[in-house]
Amino acid sequence: MSEAILVTSIGSKLPLLRVLKSARDVYHRELKIIGADSDVTALAKEKVELFWQMPPLESIGLDGILAFSFNNNVRYIIPTRDADLLFFAHHKPALTSHGISVFVADEPSVAFCYDKLRFFEEDDSGWAIPTFSDVNAVQSTRVVVKERFGAGSKSILLNAPKSEALDFSKRLNNAIFQPYIEGKEYSVDCYVDMLNVCRAAVTRSRDVIVDGESQVTTVTNDAPLARKVAVFAEKHKLQGHSVSQVIQNHEGTYLIECNARFGGASTLSEHLGMKSFLWFLCEANDQRFEVSLNPRIIRQTRVHKTDSYHEC
């Protein structure tokens, strides 16, 4: 039986599967890609060799993952959803002991990124955006309110007065408040290797944002910003792929959040040579890899789960 890569929560992540298949073909074409999702109608199920309607992680537990992995010769696991990251980071040592490599940072690093209040309180770099559980602690009159845990793009209210933000927060499970800052938004894709060295960082502007994801994004080749985020990623041991969200204006640079996974628009960075999935496969097998990023300024447009590129 061929060894396999298990990808969780595939949903409609067609671009992610496309770049993963490209990495697989370069590394070892015989590797089978298994897609898992709790939704049997997941759009991406037609793009994998085997689909697994996986029960919720809280019900299946580590034993269920191991049983499926043994039965299907799973050698690698790639979690793609924020909640999945916590589960697999927690069980990463046990999975590793059974010969299964997981594309996720260690649990303390993942938990640090997942909790946005902790993200501000424990980062002493001085550029994380101020974040509070009390709206009155925010210095500005216009605020942002969002969920404390997980993806910041979910259930978010922007540029609201404090009274409106407080009313909105009552609909959330664990609301946090931040000052509303006007400026240009950027994402920075980083790859930190197993020796905790940032091997590549690509900066890109978030030109058109829909539901928290960049539908149009352009490479900026901002070396100072890339280095600033790379230092942050190394400090917090964000091994593997991470995406940091940043906003800049005339007053400074503010770190909004960091997702410790391959992002929806990270395919642009992959297009320019950030071969994160290939590098993961190499590192999982103690093999060295070379990094060569294309310096061209490219704009990516994402429409109906497909990517198109053109040079600027």
Buried (B, 14 or more C-beta within 10 A) or exposed (E): EEEBBBBBBBBBBBBBBBBBBBBBEEBEEEBBBBBBBBEEEBBBBEBBEEBBEBEEBEEBBBEEBBEBBEEBEBBBBBBBBBBBBBBBBBBBEEBEEEEBBBBBBBBEBBBBBBBBBBBBEEBEEEEBBBBBEEBEEBEEEBBBBBBBBBBBBEBBBEEBEBEBBBEBBEEBEBBBBBBBBEBEBBBBBBBBBEEEEBBBBBBBBBBEBEEBBBBBBBBBBBEEBBBBBBEBBBEBEBBBBBBBBBBBEEEEBBBBBBBBBBBBBBBBBBBBBBBBBBBBBBBBEEEEBEEEBEEEEBBBBBEEBEBEBEEE
